[in-house]
Amino acid sequence: MNFIQSCLAGNNMQQALEYINEINNNLNNTRITRYCNNEAINLILSSYINKAHDADISTQISVTATDFSSYRITDLCSLLANALENAINSCIKQCDNAAPKDNKRLITIKLFEKITKYAST
């Protein structure tokens, strides 16, 4: 979003449009899995889980949280996207440094409610 905002502020409409089209094409090729009752979270999880699987990284996902109203959904999605991107990049880097037989990589995602706070592991 920062990139799009920067393009628009600099009157680079074509570059912003190309970036938006690239994102839309990637999303159109993503199979959306329903993990919870929030479509934005489902989209983020599905997109990054597909990226992990494309890199031969196994995933385990558990979403039991149901009420996201206490949080700005954009903040929560940014947090999830950043965490998942970091996890995927770490797994890929670890694989590059490991022996072929040690290439077992797993990302576990748990999004749950704890008292009145959300926790993600």
C-alpha positions as CSV (number, residue, x, y, z in Angstrom):
1,M,0.0,0.0,0.0
2,N,2.9,2.4,0.7
3,F,4.2,1.8,-2.7
4,I,0.9,2.5,-4.3
5,Q,0.5,5.7,-2.2
6,S,4.0,6.8,-3.2
7,C,3.2,6.2,-6.9
8,L,0.0,8.2,-6.6
9,A,1.7,11.0,-4.7
10,G,4.3,11.2,-7.4
11,N,1.7,11.1,-10.1
12,N,3.0,7.8,-11.4
13,M,-0.4,6.4,-12.2
14,Q,0.8,3.8,-14.7
15,Q,3.2,2.3,-12.2
16,A,0.5,2.2,-9.6
17,L,-1.9,0.6,-12.0
18,E,0.7,-2.0,-13.0
19,Y,1.3,-2.9,-9.4
20,I,-2.4,-3.2,-8.6
21,N,-2.9,-5.4,-11.7
22,E,0.0,-7.6,-10.6
23,I,-1.5,-8.0,-7.2
24,N,-5.0,-8.8,-8.7
25,N,-3.5,-11.4,-11.0
26,N,-1.8,-13.1,-8.1
27,L,-5.0,-13.0,-6.0
28,N,-7.0,-14.4,-8.9
29,N,-4.6,-17.4,-9.1
30,T,-4.9,-18.0,-5.4
31,R,-7.4,-20.6,-4.1
32,I,-9.0,-19.0,-1.1
33,T,-9.5,-21.3,1.9
34,R,-12.0,-20.4,4.6
35,Y,-10.1,-20.5,7.9
36,C,-12.3,-18.1,9.8
37,N,-15.3,-15.7,9.4
38,N,-13.1,-12.8,8.1
39,E,-12.5,-12.7,4.4
40,A,-9.4,-10.4,4.6
41,I,-7.7,-12.8,7.0
42,N,-8.7,-15.8,4.8
43,L,-7.2,-14.0,1.8
44,I,-3.9,-13.3,3.6
45,L,-3.6,-16.8,5.0
46,S,-4.5,-18.4,1.7
47,S,-2.0,-16.3,-0.3
48,Y,0.9,-16.9,2.0
49,I,0.2,-20.6,2.6
50,N,0.1,-21.1,-1.2
51,K,3.5,-19.3,-1.4
52,A,4.8,-21.7,1.4
53,H,3.5,-24.7,-0.5
54,D,5.1,-23.5,-3.7
55,A,8.4,-23.4,-1.8
56,D,7.8,-27.0,-0.5
57,I,7.2,-25.7,3.0
58,S,4.6,-27.6,5.0
59,T,2.0,-25.7,7.0
60,Q,-0.3,-26.3,9.9
61,I,-3.1,-23.8,10.4
62,S,-5.5,-23.4,13.3
63,V,-7.8,-20.4,13.5
64,T,-10.2,-20.5,16.4
65,A,-10.5,-16.7,17.0
66,T,-14.0,-15.5,15.9
67,D,-14.3,-11.8,17.0
68,F,-11.9,-9.5,15.3
69,S,-13.9,-6.3,16.0
70,S,-11.4,-5.0,18.7
71,Y,-8.7,-4.6,16.1
72,R,-8.3,-2.7,12.8
73,I,-8.4,-5.5,10.3
74,T,-5.7,-3.7,8.2
75,D,-3.3,-3.9,11.1
76,L,-4.1,-7.5,11.8
77,C,-3.6,-8.5,8.2
78,S,-0.4,-6.5,8.0
79,L,0.9,-8.3,11.1
80,L,-0.1,-11.7,9.7
81,A,1.4,-11.0,6.2
82,N,4.7,-9.8,7.7
83,A,5.0,-12.7,10.1
84,L,4.2,-15.2,7.3
85,E,6.6,-13.6,4.8
86,N,9.4,-13.7,7.4
87,A,8.6,-17.3,8.2
88,I,8.7,-18.3,4.6
89,N,11.9,-16.4,3.9
90,S,13.5,-18.0,7.0
91,C,12.5,-21.5,5.8
92,I,13.9,-20.9,2.4
93,K,17.2,-19.5,3.8
94,Q,17.4,-22.4,6.2
95,C,16.9,-24.8,3.3
96,D,19.7,-23.2,1.4
97,N,22.1,-23.8,4.2
98,A,20.9,-27.4,5.1
99,A,21.9,-30.7,3.7
100,P,19.3,-32.2,1.3
101,K,18.0,-34.8,3.8
102,D,17.4,-32.0,6.4
103,N,15.0,-30.0,4.2
104,K,12.0,-30.7,6.4
105,R,10.4,-27.2,6.8
106,L,7.1,-26.4,8.7
107,I,5.3,-23.3,9.5
108,T,2.6,-23.5,12.2
109,I,0.0,-20.8,12.5
110,K,-2.3,-20.5,15.4
111,L,-4.7,-17.6,15.7
112,F,-6.8,-17.7,18.8
113,E,-8.4,-15.6,21.5
114,K,-6.8,-15.6,24.9
115,I,-8.9,-13.8,27.5
116,T,-9.6,-10.5,25.6
117,K,-6.4,-10.5,23.5
118,Y,-5.3,-12.2,20.4
119,A,-2.3,-14.4,20.2
120,S,-0.5,-15.7,17.2
121,T,2.2,-18.3,17.2
